[in-house]
Amino acid sequence: MTVLFARLAPVLVVVTLAGCDRSTATSPSPVTSIPSSSSGPLRTAGSAVNKLVGAAVQAGLLSDASYRTVLDREFSAITTENDLKWANVEPVPGGFDFASADAIVGHASAFGMQVKGHTLLWHQQIPGWLDGLSPDALRQAVTDHIQGVVGHYRGRVRAWDVVNEALNDDGSWRDTVFWRGLGDSYVADAFRVAHAADPGALLFYNDYGAEGLGGKADRVYALVRDLKAAGVPIDGVGLQMHISAAGRPSDASIGANMRRLADLGLLVTISEMDVQLAGVGGTQAERLDAQRAAYHSVVALCVAEPRCDGVTFWGFTDAHTWLAPDLPLLFDVQYQPKPAYSGVLDALSGR
Ligand code: XIL
């Protein structure tokens, strides 16, 4: 199947995702005029190996010219960091507020970037009115929410994190408002409703702590394997990759986990990568080099895995990170590239 994957001015890039068995794909919105000089090193190197290079973005930051300059130059994909979470996009029942997310999607479209909508069902950043609904009312609210949000962006958002973090660290079901009210089947139902609302969008299950082989990764694997076997329209798994330069799953373990997910016919995406420095010893230069090495290794694993569609970082500048005061991203607080940036660029370039 051919997927319109990324448009990098002035060339329309068409990428074949081998074995991707979904029959339709999102058509990106037309790109207007982007000077070719706007395609910076990461974006160019990612395009050469058919990998999206993404960043989580908050709409409020798009008014900052320094932020925008780096975003538009280096990245071919955006994930909405907070603006599509339920509490923000549907704070009152049926009262959708798409203003912030529309700004992100519009910006992405103007700069030829793909969008991943994050996230339809998660236990955090949800409105209080979900508490205490009867099962029937909750089911209706979930259906209306997914239809409302996915439907609004039909044809404009490439992919969705349909369900985020449904499992505990030990692999058991997380006790969320959705699981309590609807049982295990809420996950499959969410994918079905999302697919009906936009049959062209790629649908992901997203989680953390399941990057390398292990108990939780085994449960994520079993969950998505069973969804696939039941004919549920799931296209991929997001490995969040919030890791530490002080210790992380081995490359072999992450690579093997990615491969077994890919063998199910699923895409794999590195969905929220950042690399914490806390706990890393040595001089600051040594700490930043350990961070560089972690970024290099993980991005190289994605480059080596044909079904890994790309890497999205959970932000790109240390000036704006959920992990502050840690310095976990590719650019420093002054928007200057760090060793981590070179690590990513080297991996995308096969170095
Ligand atoms: C985080 C955001 O980055 C913060 O700004 C917000 O306050 C809390 O959520 N896993 C996820 C993301 O799936 O949605 C989280 O994002 C980080 C952990």
Residues whose N, C-alpha, C, O or C-beta is under 5 A from the ligand:
A	BS01	XIL	E81 W322
